[in-house]
Amino acid sequence: MNSTSDITVGQVVKSRAGRDKGNIFLVLDIIDDKHIYIVDGDVRKLDNPKKKKITHVIVYNTVFPELKEKLENGAKINNAYIRKLLEPFKIEL
């Protein structure tokens, strides 16, 4: 994958490079066609998202549209909400 055209806000991704390799994240924002911001609510919190190249992530098919809606509407989102969304994926590890 070389472009963000197939990635949406709220999509689940897994890091495949860097010191966070193997960790599960949610896409918080799309910066440009090569970079995204990712959070996990634990190490990478909402106030300090990780900028990641999309070539360094494995994209899952799971998307949480309610996260995108909340971000667009300006609703409050906290780190506990992010951790709760990612909890089923972390059990698989």
N, C-alpha and C positions, 0 to 999 in steps of 0.2 A: 504494500500500500504506500503510495507516494503522494497522496493528496488527501485533504480533509473533506472532499466531496461526499464520501461515504460515512462520515462521522457526524453525529448530532450531539447537542448538549443533552446530558443525562444518560449517555451511553456508557456501558461498562467496558473498561479496558484493563489489560494486564501488562505490566512493565516487563520488557524483555531485555533491557540494557540499563546499566547504571547500578548504583548501590541499592536502589529500590527494586531490583530485579525480582520478579515473581510475585510482587504485590498487586493487589486489585485496587482499582481507582474508578472514579466517576469523572466524566468529562464535564468541567465547569464552564469552559468557554473555548471558542475556537479563535485563535489569534490571527493566523493567516493560512495559506495553503500547505504549510509545512509544520506548524506548531499548534499545540493545544495547552490549555491549563487543566491540570487534574488535581483532585482532592480525594482523601480517604476518610477524613473526619478524625483521624487519630494522629498520625505523624504529620501528614499534610492537611492542615486545617483550612477552613474557608478564608481566613484572613491572610494566609500565606500559601497560595496554590503553587504547584510545581509546573514550570514550563517544560514541556516535553516535545521532542520531535516525534511525529507520527510514525516514523520508521522504527522507533524504539518501543512501540506498543503493539500488543496483539488485541485486535478489536473483537469484542463479543457481540452477538446479535441482540443482546438484551438492552432495551432502552427504557428509561423511566420518564415517560412524558410528563408526569406530574411535577418532576423537578424542573423541567424546562418551563412549564406553566407558572410555577411559583417564582422563578427567576424573572420571567417576563412581567409578571404582575407586581413585582416588588415585595412579595410576601417574605416574612422572616424565615430564614433557614438556618438551623444550627448544626454543629458538628455531630450531635447525637443522631439527628435525622439521617445524615449521610452514612454514619456507621450502621444504622438500622437497615438502610437499603442494601448495604454491601454485606451484611451478616451472612446470608445464605451462600455467597460466593467464597467467603473465607473459610467456611466449614469444609468445603470440598478440598482445600489444600491439605 
